[in-house]
Amino acid sequence: MASQHYNLALQEFWKASMGDITAAGTTVKCRLMRTSAYTISQAHQFASSLPAAIVTDVTLGTKVANGGGGADPGCFDAADATFLAVPSGAAIDCLAVFRDTGTPASSNLLFYIDGFTVTPNGGDITVQWQNSAPWIAKL
Amino acid sequence: MSKVTLLNSVAEHAAGQTLELDDETADRWILLGYAEGELSRAYDQVEVEALNVDHQVVTLG
């Protein structure tokens, strides 16, 4: 698979039903996953389709809709994400970003990223987002 | 207790927040680059390297 948006998220963006994703009052989370436990499907709309969290999801902060210090309008960016004390185990090789409502069945999946791999050793894992467009993701 | 301001988003704490943490955690987060603030004490290079030994970084893109 390749990194991609969830089409049902794009649908909701067009309908403006999710509000301002970058607003301080909107909680956006990132979940580390394994492709052995999750296969992206464009039929997935909510976080209830994701496997159980391996470690506490990271709540993204410093969210912007114009990555690169404003140079890249349309690109979502945020501060790097640190997952604390990720249990040792098989390689982690994908992640999903979602708008958290507090209820998985209504928490919209936004995008899916793969193309990396890290084998957790029990310590912290920091995900450094791409330092150029599309930063985290571009609409 | 020490106050830190998060540079990274760390678990349930979004970047930009100011948190009050126990000194050990605050120092660790500052030394690992997760946060900025004042260290409660001086650390030597061996201690800093020991903190980093299990920290993994994934760079996307």
N, CA and C atoms of all chains as a GROMACS GRO file, in nm:
protein
  600
    1MET      N    1   0.084  -0.119   0.000
    1MET     CA    2   0.000   0.000   0.000
    1MET      C    3   0.088   0.125   0.000
    2ALA      N    4   0.028   0.234  -0.032
    2ALA     CA    5   0.101   0.360  -0.028
    2ALA      C    6   0.030   0.455   0.067
    3SER      N    7   0.106   0.553   0.114
    3SER     CA    8   0.043   0.654   0.198
    3SER      C    9  -0.071   0.719   0.122
    4GLN      N   10  -0.178   0.745   0.189
    4GLN     CA   11  -0.295   0.800   0.119
    4GLN      C   12  -0.396   0.858   0.217
    5HIS      N   13  -0.479   0.944   0.163
    5HIS     CA   14  -0.592   0.994   0.239
    5HIS      C   15  -0.699   0.886   0.244
    6TYR      N   16  -0.781   0.898   0.344
    6TYR     CA   17  -0.904   0.819   0.343
    6TYR      C   18  -1.005   0.900   0.261
    7ASN      N   19  -1.058   0.840   0.157
    7ASN     CA   20  -1.150   0.913   0.070
    7ASN      C   21  -1.272   0.964   0.144
    8LEU      N   22  -1.316   0.889   0.244
    8LEU     CA   23  -1.433   0.934   0.319
    8LEU      C   24  -1.400   1.057   0.403
    9ALA      N   25  -1.272   1.077   0.434
    9ALA     CA   26  -1.231   1.201   0.501
    9ALA      C   27  -1.237   1.317   0.402
   10LEU      N   28  -1.190   1.292   0.279
   10LEU     CA   29  -1.197   1.398   0.178
   10LEU      C   30  -1.342   1.438   0.154
   11GLN      N   31  -1.427   1.338   0.151
   11GLN     CA   32  -1.570   1.367   0.135
   11GLN      C   33  -1.619   1.461   0.245
   12GLU      N   34  -1.576   1.432   0.368
   12GLU     CA   35  -1.622   1.515   0.480
   12GLU      C   36  -1.554   1.652   0.479
   13PHE      N   37  -1.430   1.659   0.428
   13PHE     CA   38  -1.368   1.791   0.412
   13PHE      C   39  -1.452   1.877   0.320
   14TRP      N   40  -1.492   1.818   0.205
   14TRP     CA   41  -1.572   1.895   0.110
   14TRP      C   42  -1.704   1.940   0.170
   15LYS      N   43  -1.757   1.859   0.257
   15LYS     CA   44  -1.884   1.895   0.322
   15LYS      C   45  -1.860   1.982   0.445
   16ALA      N   46  -1.733   2.003   0.479
   16ALA     CA   47  -1.696   2.085   0.596
   16ALA      C   48  -1.761   2.033   0.724
   17SER      N   49  -1.780   1.905   0.730
   17SER     CA   50  -1.850   1.849   0.846
   17SER      C   51  -1.758   1.826   0.965
   18MET      N   52  -1.626   1.834   0.941
   18MET     CA   53  -1.533   1.806   1.052
   18MET      C   54  -1.479   1.934   1.115
   19GLY      N   55  -1.521   2.049   1.063
   19GLY     CA   56  -1.474   2.175   1.118
   19GLY      C   57  -1.326   2.197   1.088
   20ASP      N   58  -1.265   2.286   1.165
   20ASP     CA   59  -1.125   2.321   1.146
   20ASP      C   60  -1.038   2.218   1.217
   21ILE      N   61  -0.973   2.135   1.138
   21ILE     CA   62  -0.890   2.029   1.196
   21ILE      C   63  -0.772   2.087   1.274
   22THR      N   64  -0.730   2.208   1.239
   22THR     CA   65  -0.614   2.267   1.306
   22THR      C   66  -0.652   2.344   1.433
   23ALA      N   67  -0.779   2.359   1.459
   23ALA     CA   68  -0.822   2.437   1.576
   23ALA      C   69  -0.774   2.370   1.705
   24ALA      N   70  -0.746   2.453   1.803
   24ALA     CA   71  -0.696   2.401   1.932
   24ALA      C   72  -0.798   2.306   1.995
   25GLY      N   73  -0.924   2.333   1.971
   25GLY     CA   74  -1.028   2.251   2.032
   25GLY      C   75  -1.055   2.120   1.959
   26THR      N   76  -0.987   2.100   1.847
   26THR     CA   77  -1.004   1.975   1.772
   26THR      C   78  -0.887   1.883   1.803
   27THR      N   79  -0.918   1.767   1.853
   27THR     CA   80  -0.813   1.672   1.889
   27THR      C   81  -0.782   1.582   1.770
   28VAL      N   82  -0.657   1.585   1.728
   28VAL     CA   83  -0.611   1.499   1.618
   28VAL      C   84  -0.504   1.407   1.675
   29LYS      N   85  -0.523   1.280   1.656
   29LYS     CA   86  -0.430   1.181   1.712
   29LYS      C   87  -0.362   1.100   1.604
   30CYS      N   88  -0.250   1.043   1.642
   30CYS     CA   89  -0.173   0.957   1.554
   30CYS      C   90  -0.157   0.821   1.622
   31ARG      N   91  -0.184   0.715   1.548
   31ARG     CA   92  -0.170   0.579   1.603
   31ARG      C   93  -0.067   0.500   1.524
   32LEU      N   94   0.031   0.446   1.594
   32LEU     CA   95   0.128   0.354   1.532
   32LEU      C   96   0.061   0.218   1.513
   33MET      N   97   0.093   0.155   1.401
   33MET     CA   98   0.031   0.026   1.373
   33MET      C   99   0.129  -0.064   1.297
   34ARG      N  100   0.084  -0.186   1.279
   34ARG     CA  101   0.161  -0.283   1.200
   34ARG      C  102   0.075  -0.324   1.080
   35THR      N  103   0.139  -0.332   0.963
   35THR     CA  104   0.061  -0.375   0.847
   35THR      C  105   0.015  -0.520   0.861
   36SER      N  106   0.080  -0.594   0.951
   36SER     CA  107   0.034  -0.731   0.976
   36SER      C  108  -0.100  -0.731   1.049
   37ALA      N  109  -0.134  -0.617   1.110
   37ALA     CA  110  -0.259  -0.609   1.186
   37ALA      C  111  -0.362  -0.518   1.121
   38TYR      N  112  -0.318  -0.443   1.021
   38TYR     CA  113  -0.412  -0.348   0.958
   38TYR      C  114  -0.382  -0.333   0.810
   39THR      N  115  -0.484  -0.346   0.731
   39THR     CA  116  -0.476  -0.317   0.588
   39THR      C  117  -0.571  -0.204   0.558
   40ILE      N  118  -0.517  -0.098   0.504
   40ILE     CA  119  -0.603   0.017   0.475
   40ILE      C  120  -0.710  -0.022   0.375
   41SER      N  121  -0.827   0.035   0.398
   41SER     CA  122  -0.938   0.019   0.304
   41SER      C  123  -1.006   0.154   0.291
   42GLN      N  124  -1.042   0.187   0.169
   42GLN     CA  125  -1.113   0.313   0.150
   42GLN      C  126  -1.257   0.304   0.201
   43ALA      N  127  -1.295   0.188   0.246
   43ALA     CA  128  -1.426   0.174   0.311
   43ALA      C  129  -1.419   0.215   0.458
   44HIS      N  130  -1.297   0.233   0.510
   44HIS     CA  131  -1.282   0.270   0.651
   44HIS      C  132  -1.306   0.420   0.667
   45GLN      N  133  -1.390   0.454   0.761
   45GLN     CA  134  -1.419   0.595   0.786
   45GLN      C  135  -1.383   0.638   0.927
   46PHE      N  136  -1.390   0.546   1.019
   46PHE     CA  137  -1.373   0.585   1.160
   46PHE      C  138  -1.264   0.502   1.228
   47ALA      N  139  -1.214   0.554   1.339
   47ALA     CA  140  -1.106   0.488   1.412
   47ALA      C  141  -1.146   0.352   1.466
   48SER      N  142  -1.272   0.324   1.469
   48SER     CA  143  -1.316   0.190   1.513
   48SER      C  144  -1.270   0.083   1.415
   49SER      N  145  -1.225   0.123   1.296
   49SER     CA  146  -1.172   0.025   1.199
   49SER      C  147  -1.024  -0.006   1.224
   50LEU      N  148  -0.961   0.071   1.311
   50LEU     CA  149  -0.818   0.050   1.337
   50LEU      C  150  -0.798  -0.059   1.442
   51PRO      N  151  -0.681  -0.123   1.439
   51PRO     CA  152  -0.651  -0.218   1.547
   51PRO      C  153  -0.631  -0.144   1.678
   52ALA      N  154  -0.634  -0.219   1.787
   52ALA     CA  155  -0.611  -0.157   1.918
   52ALA      C  156  -0.475  -0.089   1.922
   53ALA      N  157  -0.468   0.017   1.999
   53ALA     CA  158  -0.342   0.092   2.008
   53ALA      C  159  -0.232   0.006   2.070
   54ILE      N  160  -0.114   0.015   2.011
   54ILE     CA  161   0.004  -0.055   2.062
   54ILE      C  162   0.057   0.020   2.185
   55VAL      N  163   0.040   0.150   2.182
   55VAL     CA  164   0.092   0.240   2.284
   55VAL      C  165  -0.001   0.360   2.282
   56THR      N  166   0.005   0.443   2.384
   56THR     CA  167  -0.083   0.560   2.388
   56THR      C  168  -0.070   0.642   2.259
   57ASP      N  169  -0.183   0.668   2.196
   57ASP     CA  170  -0.182   0.752   2.076
   57ASP      C  171  -0.127   0.889   2.111
   58VAL      N  172  -0.061   0.952   2.014
   58VAL     CA  173  -0.009   1.086   2.036
   58VAL      C  174  -0.112   1.189   1.990
   59THR      N  175  -0.138   1.285   2.075
   59THR     CA  176  -0.225   1.397   2.039
   59THR      C  177  -0.140   1.504   1.973
   60LEU      N  178  -0.168   1.532   1.848
   60LEU     CA  179  -0.083   1.625   1.772
   60LEU      C  180  -0.107   1.769   1.813
   61GLY      N  181   0.003   1.843   1.827
   61GLY     CA  182  -0.004   1.984   1.860
   61GLY      C  183   0.067   2.068   1.757
   62THR      N  184   0.048   2.199   1.767
   62THR     CA  185   0.105   2.294   1.672
   62THR      C  186   0.061   2.259   1.530
   63LYS      N  187  -0.067   2.236   1.516
   63LYS     CA  188  -0.123   2.194   1.387
   63LYS      C  189  -0.142   2.317   1.297
   64VAL      N  190  -0.104   2.302   1.172
   64VAL     CA  191  -0.126   2.408   1.074
   64VAL      C  192  -0.175   2.346   0.943
   65ALA      N  193  -0.242   2.427   0.864
   65ALA     CA  194  -0.291   2.383   0.734
   65ALA      C  195  -0.207   2.439   0.621
   66ASN      N  196  -0.095   2.498   0.659
   66ASN     CA  197  -0.004   2.556   0.559
   66ASN      C  198   0.140   2.529   0.602
   67GLY      N  199   0.183   2.406   0.580
   67GLY     CA  200   0.316   2.365   0.624
   67GLY      C  201   0.427   2.453   0.568
   68GLY      N  202   0.545   2.435   0.623
   68GLY     CA  203   0.659   2.513   0.576
   68GLY      C  204   0.653   2.658   0.619
   69GLY      N  205   0.597   2.679   0.737
   69GLY     CA  206   0.588   2.816   0.785
   69GLY      C  207   0.498   2.902   0.699
   70GLY      N  208   0.400   2.839   0.639
   70GLY     CA  209   0.304   2.912   0.555
   70GLY      C  210   0.334   2.903   0.407
   71ALA      N  211   0.447   2.840   0.374
   71ALA     CA  212   0.488   2.834   0.233
   71ALA      C  213   0.410   2.731   0.152
   72ASP      N  214   0.346   2.639   0.220
   72ASP     CA  215   0.278   2.531   0.149
   72ASP      C  216   0.131   2.520   0.189
   73PRO      N  217   0.049   2.612   0.141
   73PRO     CA  218  -0.094   2.605   0.173
   73PRO      C  219  -0.152   2.470   0.129
   74GLY      N  220  -0.240   2.418   0.212
   74GLY     CA  221  -0.302   2.290   0.180
   74GLY      C  222  -0.230   2.172   0.240
   75CYS      N  223  -0.112   2.199   0.296
   75CYS     CA  224  -0.035   2.091   0.358
   75CYS      C  225  -0.055   2.093   0.510
   76PHE      N  226  -0.101   1.982   0.564
   76PHE     CA  227  -0.118   1.970   0.708
   76PHE      C  228   0.017   1.939   0.771
   77ASP      N  229   0.049   2.010   0.877
   77ASP     CA  230   0.174   1.983   0.948
   77ASP      C  231   0.149   1.999   1.097
   78ALA      N  232   0.238   1.944   1.175
   78ALA     CA  233   0.227   1.950   1.320
   78ALA      C  234   0.365   1.922   1.377
   79ALA      N  235   0.379   1.943   1.506
   79ALA     CA  236   0.506   1.910   1.572
   79ALA      C  237   0.530   1.760   1.566
   80ASP      N  238   0.656   1.722   1.572
   80ASP     CA  239   0.690   1.580   1.571
   80ASP      C  240   0.622   1.509   1.688
   81ALA      N  241   0.601   1.379   1.670
   81ALA     CA  242   0.522   1.301   1.766
   81ALA      C  243   0.610   1.201   1.838
   82THR      N  244   0.607   1.204   1.969
   82THR     CA  245   0.686   1.109   2.050
   82THR      C  246   0.593   1.013   2.124
   83PHE      N  247   0.614   0.886   2.098
   83PHE     CA  248   0.539   0.780   2.165
   83PHE      C  249   0.628   0.727   2.277
   84LEU      N  250   0.575   0.726   2.398
   84LEU     CA  251   0.657   0.690   2.515
   84LEU      C  252   0.657   0.539   2.539
   85ALA      N  253   0.776   0.486   2.563
   85ALA     CA  254   0.792   0.346   2.608
   85ALA      C  255   0.708   0.250   2.524
   86VAL      N  256   0.736   0.247   2.396
   86VAL     CA  257   0.663   0.157   2.305
   86VAL      C  258   0.708   0.013   2.334
   87PRO      N  259   0.616  -0.075   2.366
   87PRO     CA  260   0.656  -0.212   2.401
   87PRO      C  261   0.735  -0.280   2.289
   88SER      N  262   0.835  -0.355   2.328
   88SER     CA  263   0.914  -0.432   2.231
   88SER      C  264   0.822  -0.528   2.157
   89GLY      N  265   0.857  -0.555   2.031
   89GLY     CA  266   0.776  -0.646   1.953
   89GLY      C  267   0.811  -0.636   1.807
   90ALA      N  268   0.719  -0.684   1.725
   90ALA     CA  269   0.741  -0.684   1.581
   90ALA      C  270   0.749  -0.541   1.528
   91ALA      N  271   0.803  -0.529   1.410
   91ALA     CA  272   0.822  -0.398   1.348
   91ALA      C  273   0.690  -0.324   1.332
   92ILE      N  274   0.698  -0.196   1.357
   92ILE     CA  275   0.586  -0.104   1.333
   92ILE      C  276   0.612  -0.039   1.199
   93ASP      N  277   0.512  -0.039   1.111
   93ASP     CA  278   0.542   0.006   0.975
   93ASP      C  279   0.430   0.087   0.910
   94CYS      N  280   0.338   0.134   0.989
   94CYS     CA  281   0.238   0.226   0.933
   94CYS      C  282   0.175   0.303   1.047
   95LEU      N  283   0.105   0.408   1.012
   95LEU     CA  284   0.035   0.487   1.113
   95LEU      C  285  -0.090   0.548   1.050
   96ALA      N  286  -0.181   0.585   1.136
   96ALA     CA  287  -0.302   0.654   1.090
   96ALA      C  288  -0.320   0.780   1.173
   97VAL      N  289  -0.371   0.883   1.110
   97VAL     CA  290  -0.402   1.007   1.178
   97VAL      C  291  -0.553   1.025   1.172
   98PHE      N  292  -0.610   1.057   1.286
   98PHE     CA  293  -0.755   1.068   1.291
   98PHE      C  294  -0.799   1.181   1.383
   99ARG      N  295  -0.920   1.230   1.357
   99ARG     CA  296  -0.982   1.332   1.442
   99ARG      C  297  -1.052   1.259   1.555
  100ASP      N  298  -1.006   1.281   1.675
  100ASP     CA  299  -1.059   1.206   1.789
  100ASP      C  300  -1.176   1.280   1.852
  101THR      N  301  -1.289   1.212   1.855
  101THR     CA  302  -1.407   1.270   1.921
  101THR      C  303  -1.424   1.214   2.061
  102GLY      N  304  -1.340   1.118   2.096
  102GLY     CA  305  -1.356   1.049   2.223
  102GLY      C  306  -1.429   0.917   2.206
  103THR      N  307  -1.487   0.899   2.089
  103THR     CA  308  -1.559   0.776   2.059
  103THR      C  309  -1.507   0.721   1.927
  104PRO      N  310  -1.442   0.605   1.928
  104PRO     CA  311  -1.384   0.554   1.803
  104PRO      C  312  -1.484   0.547   1.688
  105ALA      N  313  -1.608   0.516   1.717
  105ALA     CA  314  -1.707   0.499   1.610
  105ALA      C  315  -1.746   0.630   1.542
  106SER      N  316  -1.700   0.742   1.598
  106SER     CA  317  -1.729   0.870   1.533
  106SER      C  318  -1.602   0.951   1.510
  107SER      N  319  -1.487   0.889   1.528
  107SER     CA  320  -1.358   0.958   1.509
  107SER      C  321  -1.310   0.937   1.366
  108ASN      N  322  -1.317   1.041   1.287
  108ASN     CA  323  -1.287   1.030   1.144
  108ASN      C  324  -1.141   1.000   1.117
  109LEU      N  325  -1.117   0.897   1.038
  109LEU     CA  326  -0.982   0.871   0.988
  109LEU      C  327  -0.949   0.976   0.884
  110LEU      N  328  -0.828   1.031   0.891
  110LEU     CA  329  -0.790   1.137   0.798
  110LEU      C  330  -0.692   1.085   0.692
  111PHE      N  331  -0.579   1.030   0.738
  111PHE     CA  332  -0.486   0.976   0.641
  111PHE      C  333  -0.401   0.865   0.702
  112TYR      N  334  -0.342   0.792   0.610
  112TYR     CA  335  -0.265   0.672   0.643
  112TYR      C  336  -0.126   0.691   0.583
  113ILE      N  337  -0.025   0.658   0.662
  113ILE     CA  338   0.112   0.673   0.613
  113ILE      C  339   0.187   0.541   0.637
  114ASP      N  340   0.255   0.495   0.533
  114ASP     CA  341   0.344   0.380   0.549
  114ASP      C  342   0.477   0.413   0.482
  115GLY      N  343   0.555   0.312   0.452
  115GLY     CA  344   0.684   0.338   0.389
  115GLY      C  345   0.796   0.360   0.489
  116PHE      N  346   0.773   0.321   0.612
  116PHE     CA  347   0.880   0.327   0.713
  116PHE      C  348   0.873   0.199   0.795
  117THR      N  349   0.976   0.173   0.870
  117THR     CA  350   0.972   0.060   0.962
  117THR      C  351   1.062   0.088   1.081
  118VAL      N  352   1.012   0.049   1.196
  118VAL     CA  353   1.092   0.062   1.318
  118VAL      C  354   1.054  -0.054   1.410
  119THR      N  355   1.154  -0.120   1.462
  119THR     CA  356   1.130  -0.232   1.552
  119THR      C  357   1.145  -0.181   1.695
  120PRO      N  358   1.035  -0.173   1.767
  120PRO     CA  359   1.041  -0.110   1.900
  120PRO      C  360   1.128  -0.189   1.997
  121ASN      N  361   1.205  -0.115   2.076
  121ASN     CA  362   1.296  -0.178   2.172
  121ASN      C  363   1.255  -0.153   2.316
  122GLY      N  364   1.133  -0.101   2.333
  122GLY     CA  365   1.084  -0.070   2.467
  122GLY      C  366   1.103   0.075   2.505
  123GLY      N  367   1.182   0.147   2.426
  123GLY     CA  368   1.203   0.289   2.453
  123GLY      C  369   1.103   0.376   2.377
  124ASP      N  370   1.131   0.504   2.377
  124ASP     CA  371   1.043   0.599   2.308
  124ASP      C  372   1.069   0.594   2.157
  125ILE      N  373   0.966   0.625   2.082
  125ILE     CA  374   0.980   0.639   1.936
  125ILE      C  375   0.928   0.777   1.898
  126THR      N  376   1.013   0.853   1.831
  126THR     CA  377   0.972   0.984   1.780
  126THR      C  378   0.952   0.975   1.629
  127VAL      N  379   0.837   1.017   1.585
  127VAL     CA  380   0.809   1.025   1.442
  127VAL      C  381   0.834   1.169   1.398
  128GLN      N  382   0.934   1.184   1.313
  128GLN     CA  383   0.963   1.317   1.256
  128GLN      C  384   0.893   1.326   1.122
  129TRP      N  385   0.798   1.416   1.113
  129TRP     CA  386   0.725   1.432   0.988
  129TRP      C  387   0.819   1.483   0.880
  130GLN      N  388   0.780   1.462   0.757
  130GLN     CA  389   0.861   1.508   0.645
  130GLN      C  390   0.886   1.658   0.658
  131ASN      N  391   1.008   1.699   0.626
  131ASN     CA  392   1.047   1.838   0.645
  131ASN      C  393   1.034   1.920   0.517
  132SER      N  394   0.942   1.879   0.434
  132SER     CA  395   0.912   1.952   0.310
  132SER      C  396   0.774   1.905   0.266
  133ALA      N  397   0.718   1.972   0.165
  133ALA     CA  398   0.585   1.934   0.118
  133ALA      C  399   0.586   1.786   0.081
  134PRO      N  400   0.486   1.710   0.117
  134PRO     CA  401   0.358   1.754   0.175
  134PRO      C  402   0.357   1.764   0.327
  135TRP      N  403   0.475   1.769   0.393
  135TRP     CA  404   0.483   1.771   0.539
  135TRP      C  405   0.415   1.646   0.592
  136ILE      N  406   0.298   1.656   0.653
  136ILE     CA  407   0.230   1.532   0.693
  136ILE      C  408   0.140   1.484   0.579
  137ALA      N  409   0.061   1.572   0.527
  137ALA     CA  410  -0.028   1.532   0.416
  137ALA      C  411  -0.081   1.657   0.348
  138LYS      N  412  -0.106   1.645   0.218
  138LYS     CA  413  -0.161   1.757   0.141
  138LYS      C  414  -0.296   1.718   0.084
  139LEU      N  415  -0.388   1.810   0.093
  139LEU     CA  416  -0.520   1.785   0.032
  139LEU      C  417  -0.509   1.803  -0.118
  140MET      N  418   0.943   1.955   4.133
  140MET     CA  419   0.866   1.965   4.009
  140MET      C  420   0.927   2.073   3.920
  141SER      N  421   0.918   2.052   3.790
  141SER     CA  422   0.974   2.147   3.693
  141SER      C  423   0.871   2.174   3.584
  142LYS      N  424   0.873   2.296   3.535
  142LYS     CA  425   0.784   2.331   3.424
  142LYS      C  426   0.859   2.316   3.293
  143VAL      N  427   0.793   2.256   3.196
  143VAL     CA  428   0.852   2.245   3.062
  143VAL      C  429   0.745   2.284   2.960
  144THR      N  430   0.791   2.329   2.846
  144THR     CA  431   0.702   2.355   2.733
  144THR      C  432   0.735   2.254   2.624
  145LEU      N  433   0.634   2.186   2.578
  145LEU     CA  434   0.657   2.077   2.484
  145LEU      C  435   0.690   2.128   2.345
  146LEU      N  436   0.799   2.076   2.289
  146LEU     CA  437   0.837   2.102   2.150
  146LEU      C  438   0.777   1.995   2.060
  147ASN      N  439   0.778   1.873   2.109
  147ASN     CA  440   0.712   1.761   2.040
  147ASN      C  441   0.576   1.739   2.105
  148SER      N  442   0.490   1.669   2.036
  148SER     CA  443   0.371   1.615   2.100
  148SER      C  444   0.416   1.484   2.165
  149VAL      N  445   0.386   1.468   2.292
  149VAL     CA  446   0.434   1.352   2.366
  149VAL      C  447   0.313   1.279   2.426
  150ALA      N  448   0.288   1.160   2.373
  150ALA     CA  449   0.173   1.081   2.418
  150ALA      C  450   0.047   1.170   2.414
  151GLU      N  451  -0.023   1.182   2.524
  151GLU     CA  452  -0.149   1.257   2.520
  151GLU      C  453  -0.130   1.408   2.533
  152HIS      N  454  -0.006   1.453   2.542
  152HIS     CA  455   0.022   1.595   2.560
  152HIS      C  456   0.061   1.659   2.427
  153ALA      N  457  -0.019   1.751   2.380
  153ALA     CA  458   0.008   1.815   2.251
  153ALA      C  459   0.122   1.915   2.262
  154ALA      N  460   0.201   1.924   2.157
  154ALA     CA  461   0.309   2.023   2.151
  154ALA      C  462   0.254   2.162   2.179
  155GLY      N  463   0.336   2.240   2.246
  155GLY     CA  464   0.296   2.377   2.280
  155GLY      C  465   0.244   2.390   2.422
  156GLN      N  466   0.203   2.278   2.480
  156GLN     CA  467   0.153   2.282   2.617
  156GLN      C  468   0.269   2.304   2.714
  157THR      N  469   0.237   2.370   2.825
  157THR     CA  470   0.332   2.380   2.935
  157THR      C  471   0.285   2.285   3.045
  158LEU      N  472   0.376   2.200   3.088
  158LEU     CA  473   0.341   2.098   3.187
  158LEU      C  474   0.431   2.110   3.308
  159GLU      N  475   0.380   2.066   3.421
  159GLU     CA  476   0.464   2.055   3.540
  159GLU      C  477   0.490   1.906   3.561
  160LEU      N  478   0.616   1.870   3.557
  160LEU     CA  479   0.655   1.730   3.565
  160LEU      C  480   0.753   1.710   3.680
  161ASP      N  481   0.764   1.586   3.726
  161ASP     CA  482   0.868   1.559   3.825
  161ASP      C  483   1.003   1.587   3.759
  162ASP      N  484   1.101   1.620   3.841
  162ASP     CA  485   1.230   1.666   3.788
  162ASP      C  486   1.294   1.564   3.694
  163GLU      N  487   1.285   1.437   3.729
  163GLU     CA  488   1.351   1.335   3.647
  163GLU      C  489   1.289   1.330   3.506
  164THR      N  490   1.155   1.330   3.502
  164THR     CA  491   1.087   1.326   3.371
  164THR      C  492   1.114   1.454   3.293
  165ALA      N  493   1.106   1.567   3.361
  165ALA     CA  494   1.129   1.694   3.293
  165ALA      C  495   1.269   1.698   3.234
  166ASP      N  496   1.367   1.659   3.313
  166ASP     CA  497   1.506   1.660   3.264
  166ASP      C  498   1.520   1.566   3.144
  167ARG      N  499   1.459   1.450   3.154
  167ARG     CA  500   1.470   1.352   3.046
  167ARG      C  501   1.410   1.409   2.918
  168TRP      N  502   1.292   1.469   2.929
  168TRP     CA  503   1.226   1.523   2.810
  168TRP      C  504   1.304   1.640   2.751
  169ILE      N  505   1.367   1.719   2.836
  169ILE     CA  506   1.448   1.831   2.785
  169ILE      C  507   1.572   1.777   2.713
  170LEU      N  508   1.637   1.682   2.776
  170LEU     CA  509   1.761   1.629   2.718
  170LEU      C  510   1.736   1.551   2.589
  171LEU      N  511   1.617   1.492   2.577
  171LEU     CA  512   1.586   1.417   2.455
  171LEU      C  513   1.525   1.507   2.347
  172GLY      N  514   1.505   1.634   2.380
  172GLY     CA  515   1.455   1.728   2.280
  172GLY      C  516   1.305   1.732   2.266
  173TYR      N  517   1.235   1.670   2.359
  173TYR     CA  518   1.089   1.672   2.352
  173TYR      C  519   1.032   1.804   2.403
  174ALA      N  520   1.110   1.869   2.491
  174ALA     CA  521   1.058   1.988   2.559
  174ALA      C  522   1.171   2.085   2.585
  175GLU      N  523   1.132   2.207   2.619
  175GLU     CA  524   1.232   2.304   2.660
  175GLU      C  525   1.200   2.351   2.801
  176GLY      N  526   1.305   2.382   2.874
  176GLY     CA  527   1.289   2.424   3.012
  176GLY      C  528   1.426   2.421   3.078
  177GLU      N  529   1.425   2.438   3.209
  177GLU     CA  530   1.552   2.439   3.283
  177GLU      C  531   1.576   2.304   3.348
  178LEU      N  532   1.696   2.252   3.329
  178LEU     CA  533   1.733   2.127   3.392
  178LEU      C  534   1.746   2.148   3.543
  179SER      N  535   1.711   2.043   3.616
  179SER     CA  536   1.718   2.053   3.762
  179SER      C  537   1.862   2.040   3.812
  180ARG      N  538   1.949   1.984   3.725
  180ARG     CA  539   2.090   1.968   3.761
  180ARG      C  540   2.171   1.953   3.633
  181ALA      N  541   2.301   1.955   3.648
  181ALA     CA  542   2.388   1.934   3.532
  181ALA      C  543   2.399   1.785   3.501
  182TYR      N  544   2.407   1.752   3.374
  182TYR     CA  545   2.423   1.613   3.330
  182TYR      C  546   2.552   1.602   3.251
  183ASP      N  547   2.622   1.493   3.270
  183ASP     CA  548   2.743   1.474   3.190
  183ASP      C  549   2.706   1.394   3.063
  184GLN      N  550   2.802   1.388   2.974
  184GLN     CA  551   2.777   1.326   2.844
  184GLN      C  552   2.736   1.179   2.856
  185VAL      N  553   2.792   1.110   2.951
  185VAL     CA  554   2.760   0.968   2.969
  185VAL      C  555   2.613   0.952   3.007
  186GLU      N  556   2.566   1.038   3.093
  186GLU     CA  557   2.425   1.032   3.135
  186GLU      C  558   2.332   1.062   3.018
  187VAL      N  559   2.370   1.162   2.939
  187VAL     CA  560   2.286   1.199   2.825
  187VAL      C  561   2.281   1.085   2.724
  188GLU      N  562   2.396   1.024   2.700
  188GLU     CA  563   2.400   0.911   2.606
  188GLU      C  564   2.317   0.794   2.657
  189ALA      N  565   2.319   0.773   2.787
  189ALA     CA  566   2.241   0.664   2.846
  189ALA      C  567   2.092   0.689   2.826
  190LEU      N  568   2.050   0.814   2.834
  190LEU     CA  569   1.909   0.846   2.812
  190LEU      C  570   1.869   0.819   2.668
  191ASN      N  571   1.962   0.842   2.578
  191ASN     CA  572   1.932   0.830   2.434
  191ASN      C  573   1.936   0.688   2.381
  192VAL      N  574   1.990   0.597   2.461
  192VAL     CA  575   2.023   0.467   2.405
  192VAL      C  576   1.900   0.392   2.350
  193ASP      N  577   1.785   0.409   2.414
  193ASP     CA  578   1.666   0.337   2.367
  193ASP      C  579   1.573   0.424   2.283
  194HIS      N  580   1.610   0.548   2.261
  194HIS     CA  581   1.522   0.639   2.186
  194HIS      C  582   1.540   0.616   2.036
  195GLN      N  583   1.430   0.584   1.970
  195GLN     CA  584   1.435   0.560   1.827
  195GLN      C  585   1.364   0.674   1.754
  196VAL      N  586   1.420   0.712   1.642
  196VAL     CA  587   1.363   0.822   1.563
  196VAL      C  588   1.331   0.771   1.423
  197VAL      N  589   1.210   0.794   1.380
  197VAL     CA  590   1.168   0.759   1.246
  197VAL      C  591   1.149   0.888   1.169
  198THR      N  592   1.224   0.904   1.061
  198THR     CA  593   1.211   1.025   0.980
  198THR      C  594   1.132   0.991   0.854
  199LEU      N  595   1.020   1.055   0.836
  199LEU     CA  596   0.936   1.028   0.719
  199LEU      C  597   0.977   1.115   0.601
  200GLY      N  598   0.954   1.063   0.486
  200GLY     CA  599   0.981   1.141   0.366
  200GLY      C  600   1.120   1.121   0.312
   0.00000   0.00000   0.00000
